[in-house]
Amino acid sequence: MALIKCNECGKDVSEKAESCPNCGAPVEVKAKSFRLSKSEKKGGCISSFIKLIGIGLLCMFIYVMFIADSGNKMGGIVSSDFTVKVTGTSGLEFSGAYMATTPTGKSTSKSVDGVVPAQYKITANIVSVNFQKKTEGGILKVQIIRGGKVVAESETSAEYGVASVATH
């Protein structure tokens, strides 16, 4: 039971009384207002902010795993289409291999004997290339391209030089 001040005489009166026992004035109980303390307000804002960040991260995860269309999908992991482009001194002979790793962890290797210029199409999520010149002279340049952009490259002009390059 809370005590309030009488509006007429200022004496303490029970909030449940209908009138003041001192002066007989009717008791008016004001509606209680609830105010949050600064710490309660801050906690509410922080909690809402954290929930909003969590929802945003969940949406990004769903987008990356199931909606993003930057290549072939295998089990939610995205595989890309790569082009291995070999340039340099026209007619230069080279040999070596390229390896492709799929999202499932399967690795495939292909041995190559080629002549500049040459291109190889690969679908994987990791690509590694090692080509060696078969001659002393000339330039051998190897690029790995994804979506029209060079993502890795290597060049050699050394005698029987090796160009090694890989994606991350």
VOKEZA-959688 format. One record per residue (C-alpha): residue in three letters; x, z, y. Coordinates in steps of 0.05 Angstrom, whole numbers, padded with zeros to 5 digits, always signed. Each point is the difference from the previous one (the first is absolute). Layout:
N
AlaXZY...
***
This chain:
168
Met+00000+00000+00000Ala+00030-00022+00066Leu-00011+00033+00068Ile-00015-00042+00061Lys-00008+00019+00074Cys-00070+00005+00028Asn-00011-00053+00054Glu-00037+00050+00045Cys+00036+00067-00005Gly+00066-00020-00034Lys-00006+00053-00055Asp+00019-00015-00072Val-00058-00024-00042Ser-00005-00023-00072Glu-00007-00076-00005Lys-00058+00012-00048Ala-00040+00043+00049Glu-00060-00033+00034Ser+00010+00040+00064Cys+00051+00044+00034Pro-00012+00074-00018Asn+00026+00020+00069Cys-00040-00045+00047Gly-00049-00036-00046Ala+00023-00070+00019Pro-00007-00052-00054Val+00065-00014-00038Glu+00023-00071+00005Val+00049-00020-00054Lys+00042-00059+00021Ala+00015-00051-00053Lys+00070+00010-00027Ser+00047-00057+00011Phe+00054-00013-00050Arg+00067-00022+00026Leu+00059-00021-00042Ser+00066+00033+00016Lys+00058-00045+00019Ser+00030+00009-00069Glu-00066-00019-00034Lys-00006-00062+00045Lys+00072-00020-00014Gly-00008+00010-00075Gly-00062-00043+00000Cys+00036-00056+00038Ile+00061+00004-00045Ser-00043+00001-00062Ser-00039-00062+00024Phe+00065-00035+00018Ile+00030+00014-00069Lys-00063-00026-00033Leu+00002-00063+00042Ile+00074-00012-00018Gly-00017+00011-00073Ile-00056-00051+00002Gly+00046-00050+00036Leu+00054+00008-00053Leu-00051-00009-00055Cys-00026-00064+00032Met+00072-00027+00007Phe+00014+00017-00073Ile-00063-00037-00023Tyr+00017-00060+00044Val+00071-00005-00026Met-00017+00010-00073Phe-00064-00041-00006Ile-00014-00043+00061Ala+00065-00026+00029Asp+00009-00072-00021Ser+00074-00015+00009Gly+00010-00026-00071Asn-00021+00008-00072Lys-00027+00068-00020Met+00018+00033-00065Gly-00026+00070-00012Gly-00006+00014+00075Ile+00072-00018+00014Val+00010-00062+00041Ser+00046-00057-00023Ser+00023-00054+00049Asp+00017-00073-00004Phe+00074-00011+00016Thr+00041-00063+00010Val+00074+00000-00015Lys+00030-00054+00045Val+00070-00025-00013Thr+00034-00039+00057Gly+00069-00014+00026Thr+00045-00059-00016Ser-00044-00055-00027Gly+00016-00018-00072Leu+00038+00066-00013Glu-00007+00022-00072Phe-00016+00072-00016Ser-00020+00043-00059Gly-00027+00070-00009Ala-00065+00036-00011Tyr-00059+00031+00035Met-00040+00060-00024Ala-00071+00018+00016Thr-00031+00069-00011Thr-00076+00004-00005Pro-00042+00058+00024Thr-00007+00023-00072Gly+00076+00007-00006Lys+00011-00062-00042Ser+00064-00038+00018Thr+00009-00074-00011Ser+00067-00035+00009Lys+00012-00075+00007Ser+00068-00034-00005Val+00010-00058+00048Asp+00048-00059+00006Gly-00017-00035+00064Val+00021-00044+00058Val-00010+00015+00075Pro-00055-00005+00026Ala-00046+00035-00050Gln-00061+00046+00000Tyr-00031+00047-00051Lys-00069+00031+00004Ile-00007+00071-00027Thr-00058+00050-00002Ala+00024+00072-00004Asn+00008+00062+00042Ile+00077+00002-00005Val+00046-00061-00003Ser+00076-00001-00011Val+00043-00063+00003Asn+00074-00013-00018Phe+00025-00071+00007Gln+00073-00023-00003Lys+00032-00063+00026Lys+00031-00045-00053Thr+00051-00027+00048Glu+00053+00024+00049Gly-00029-00033+00063Gly-00068+00001+00034Ile-00051+00051+00022Leu-00053+00033-00044Lys-00058+00035+00035Val-00056+00036-00037Gln-00064+00025+00034Ile-00059+00039-00027Ile-00063-00019+00038Arg-00068+00035-00001Gly-00059-00022+00042Gly+00043-00051+00037Lys+00051+00054+00022Val+00071+00010-00025Val+00002+00070-00031Ala+00071-00003-00026Glu+00058-00049+00001Ser+00073-00008-00019Glu+00052-00054+00012Thr+00069-00016-00026Ser+00054-00050+00017Ala+00053+00032-00045Glu+00031-00039-00057Tyr-00048+00006-00059Gly-00037+00051+00044Val-00061+00039-00020Ala-00063+00010+00041Ser-00039+00062-00021Val-00065+00020+00031Ala-00060+00044-00018Thr-00065+00026+00029His-00016+00074+00005
***
